[in-house]
């Protein structure tokens, strides 16, 4: 008679229709019991339409009945919401406060580098009006789902991706929405998308420090923020606003900083050229009070791969180093949290409706002296 572990292993081969992800990776297997050769399996129905449930019912029975010692298989579905099924280890936002510095590139490379290390990774494209993640990953498939949620689209490397561009009739259709609608879309991407089991969810933020970044910081349990910048002095000044928003106003740890377009390597000589001025990596790391995670060069090959939708074919020492730095930064942050130096509390991030500046506590003046982070 098979064990529960053996049955769960057999379910890993069953892919959810319309995706390349298994029942196990989507965390849909809720319960497995075995008694006298009779197997009872319960799946979550989140994001599954009736047709998909019927197909899975038959498929699960067929697969499990092949196991030695199985006499009968009983299947059932539990009602549930996506956000109750999802299990996400770390949520990391990528921001800068300045447009055109390469946040989406950094988000894509961060996800890719972690996936190459065997981690389960997703990307929530919160740049609702200017999404570019699907283009970089060469994704054109439309998400599928049911009344209770929607399934993300998987990249070739198995990265789960959700973006407004995957929901539009054409990729160049404009999304002309005001702030409240944008905020609602981001919240739905968090609550109504079946992310399943993830080690990391990377959130690609739009430029600025207004509605969309504020929604993410107030609604999602962020583990921390990656700050992206380029060497120009003007960019550095604007990016400091993002640093102050995340760290000072919203009390969210900055995991590290990434300098994009840091330099260009002449192919003939290997000499590095500072096309946009001298590196500000050390300066920005000091301003953020966080480590330098990576310096990304101007690489024509990387640009070509992104244009062709083949970013996942990029394999350089850069991605290995970025994965190491990110894993280390998240680990250090968790250690500080366990030691009581930092706590995660969405209550500490609720800004008054009129907004706040970085010099004000987002919880209001009466709570300004309560410390860096409110307790959970």
N, C-alpha and C positions, 0 to 999 in steps of 0.2 A: 504493500500500500504506500502511495507517495506521501511525502511530508508536505506541510504547508509551504516550506521554502521551495521545494521542487515544483509545486504547482505555480507559485508566483514566477519562478524562472521560466516556465513554459508560456506564461502570459506575456512575457517580454517580446515574443515573436509576433504578437498580434498588433498590427498597426491600425490606428484610428482612421477610418475612411476620410479621404480628403487631406490627409497629412502624412508625414513620414515618421511620426512619433508613435511610440508604443503606449499601450494602456498603462504600463508601469511608469513610464516617464511623464505621462500626463497625470499621474497620481490618481487614476480613476478606480484602482482596485482598493475597495474599502475593507473587505473582510473575506477571509478564506478559512473554512473549517472542513475537517476530514474526520469521518467516523464510519468504520466498517465498510470501507470502500465507497461510501457516498460523500460526494464533495458538494459543498454549498459555497457559492461565490456571489458576492455582492459588489456591484459597480456603482459609482456615482453617475448620475444622469446629467451632470452639469455640462452645458454646451452641446449636448447630443440630441439631435432631432429623433423623432420616432423611427424613421427608416434606419438611421445609424444604430439605434438601440437594438432593433430587430436583427440587423446584420451581425452585430457583436454578440448577441445572444446565441446565434447559431454557430458563429466562429469559435467562441470560447468553449462551447460544448464539444465541438469537434476536436479541438486541440487537447483539451483535458482528458477526454475519453480515451485518447491514444496512450495515456500513461499506464504502465503496468499496475494492476490492482484496483483500477477505478471501475466501479460497477455502475454508478449513476452520477449525473451532474445536475444540480439545481441552480438556476440563475435568477437573480433579482436585481433591480435598480433602486438606489436610494436617491430621493430628491435632495438637491443641494445646490448652493450657489458656487460660482467659480472661486470667489474669494475665500470660501470655507474649505475648498479642496486644495488650493494652492499652498505650497510649502516653499518659501523662498529664503535662502540663507542670508544674502546681503543685497541691499538695494543701493546702487551707486549712481548719482547724478553727475552728468558732465555739463559744465557751464562755463561762461566767461563774462557775460555782460556785454560783450562786443561781437558784432556780426562779422563773418568772414575770416575768423581765425582758425577754423577747422574743427569745431566741436564734433560734428558728425563723423569726421575722419577718425578722431581720437576715440569716440564711442565705438565705432566699428572695429578699430584695431584692438581696443581693450577687450571687446567681446571675443574677437578672433584669437587673441593671445591666450585668453583663459580657456577657450574651447580646445585649443591645441594642447593644453595641459590636461585634457580629459575632464574638465569641469562642465557641468550643465549650465548653459548660459542663455539668456534672453535679452532682447533689446526692445524697450518701450520708446517709440519715437514720439516724444512730446512736442516736437516742432510741428504743430498741427498745420500751420499755413505754409511752411516751407520745408516739407520732409524730403530727405535725400537718402535715407538708409536703404529703402528698397532698390533704388537705382544702383548703389554701390555693391549690393549683394546679388544683383541680377534677378530680383524676384518680381514676377508679374502675376502670380497666382492670386486669386481672391480668397479671403478667409471663408471658412464654412462654420456652421454652428447651428444652434437651435434657439428656442425662446428663452433659455436660461443663461445664454452666454455665447461666446465666439471663440474659435480655436485660432491661435496664431499660425502664421505660415513658417515653415521650417526652411532654413537655408541649406545649401549643399552639405555644410559641415554640421548640420543639426542645431543651429542657433535659432531659437524661436523669436519671431519678429512680428510686431504689430505696429502699423502706421496708417495714417489717414490715406496715404497714396494707394494703399491696397484696397481701399473701399470706394475709390472714385472710378467713374466710367473710363476716364482717360487720365494718364499720369500727369498731364499738363493742365488739367482743370484747376481753376483757382478755388481756394477755400476762403470765402469772404464772410468771416464770422467775427462777432464782437467777443470781448473777454469772457463773459459768462458761459457762452457756448463752448469756447475753447477749454475753459476750466472743466466743464462737464464732460467733454470728450476725454480729457486726460484721466479724470476720475473713473470713467467707464473702462478705459484701457487697463486700469489697475484692478478694478473690482469685477468686471464682467468678461475678462479674457481668461481662458483656462491656461495659465502658465504651467501648472503642474508642479513637479519638483525641479527647482533650480538652485544651483549654488550661488549664482550671481544674476541679478537683473540690472542691466545698464540702461539708464534713462537719458536719452539725448534731449537736452533742453534747448529751447529757442534763445536768441539773444535777449539781453536786457534783464531787468530786475522787477518786472511787473507781474501781470496776471498769471501767465503760464508757470514761470519758476515758483511764484508764490503758492500756486495750487499744489505743485509737486511737493514743496517743502512742508506744507501744512497737512497734506492728505496721505503721503506715503511715508512709511517708517524708514527713512533714509539712514543707511549706515555711514554715509559720508559723501563728500563732493570732490570731484576732480576739476581743477581750474585750468583752463586752456588759454594760452596767450601766444603772441608773436613778439619778436624783438623790438618792434617800433615803440617809441616813447609814448605816443598817443594811445596806442592799444594798452600799454601797461597801466596808464592812468585810469582808463575806463574799466579794465579788469579788476582793479582794486575795489571798485564799487561792488562787484560780484562777491569778492572776498568778504567785504564788510557785511553784505546782506546775509551770506551763508553763516559766517562765523559769529558776527557780533549781533545781528538783528534776529536771526532765526536759530542760533545756537546749534548749528549742525557742524560736525567735525569736517575739516578739510583734509582729505586723505593724502593729497599731493598735488603737484602742479606739473603741467606738460607744456613745453615750449615747442610750438609747431613752426614750420618754415625756418628752423633755427639756422640752417646753413645750406650751402649747395656744394657738392663735391665735383670738381672738374674731372671728367672721365679720363682725359688725356694724362693728367699729372697726379690726380688724387688730392690736390690741394683744396682746402675748404675755403669757401668765400662766404662772408657775412653779407648777403645781399640786402637784408633789411636792417643792417646795423649790428652793433655788438650785442652778443647774447645778454639777456636779462634774467637768465635762469636762476642764478644765485639770489639776485635782488628780489624776484617774485617769490621764490621759496621762503626767503626770510620774511617778506611781507605777509605771506599766508601762514607762516609758522608751521610749515609742512615740508616734507621731502620733495625733491625733484624726481619725478617718476620716469621721465623720458625727454629727450630732445630729438624731435622728428625733423629730418632734413627735407629739403625740396627734392623729391625723388621722381623723375619723369616716369619711371616704371610703375611706381605706386599710383601716380595720377592716371596712367593709362589703364591700369587694372580697375580702378574705381569707375572710370568712364565706361569700361566694357562690362561692368557688373561682376568682376572677378576678383574683388578684394581678398577673397579667401585663398587665392593662389599666392598671395604675398607671403613670403617666408624669408625673414631676415633676422639677424641678431636682435634687432629692435623689438620684435614681438616677444621673443623669449625674455628679454630684459624687462619689458613692460609687465608681463605676467608675473615675474618674480617680485617686482616692486609693488604691484597691486596686492598680491597675496600677502606680502609682508605688511603692507600698510593696513589692510583690513584686519589681519591678525593682531597687530599692535593696538588697533582701536578696540577690538573685542577684549583684549587683556585689560585695557584701561577701564572699560565698562565693568568687567568682573571685579576689578579692584575698587570700584565705586567712584573713580575719577570722572566718569562720564555715564550718563543715563539716557536712554531713548524714551522720549515722551512727546507725543504729538500735541499734548496740551500746552507744552512750552512754546509751540510754534504758531499759535493762533493769533494772527494780527487783527487789530481792530479794523472795521470796515473801511475807515478812511485811510488805511495804510499806515506806514511807519517809515522813518528814515533809519539809517544804520546807527545813529546815536541814541535811538529810542528802543526800549524794550517792546517787542511786538505784543506782549501780553498787557501792556498799559503801564502808566507811571506808578500805580500802586504796588506793582510787583517787580519793579526794576531792581530792587535790592535783594531779591530772593536768590541770586546766584546765577551761575552760568547755565544751568539746566534744571528745570523742575523735575521732581521725582515722579516716577510712574504711578 
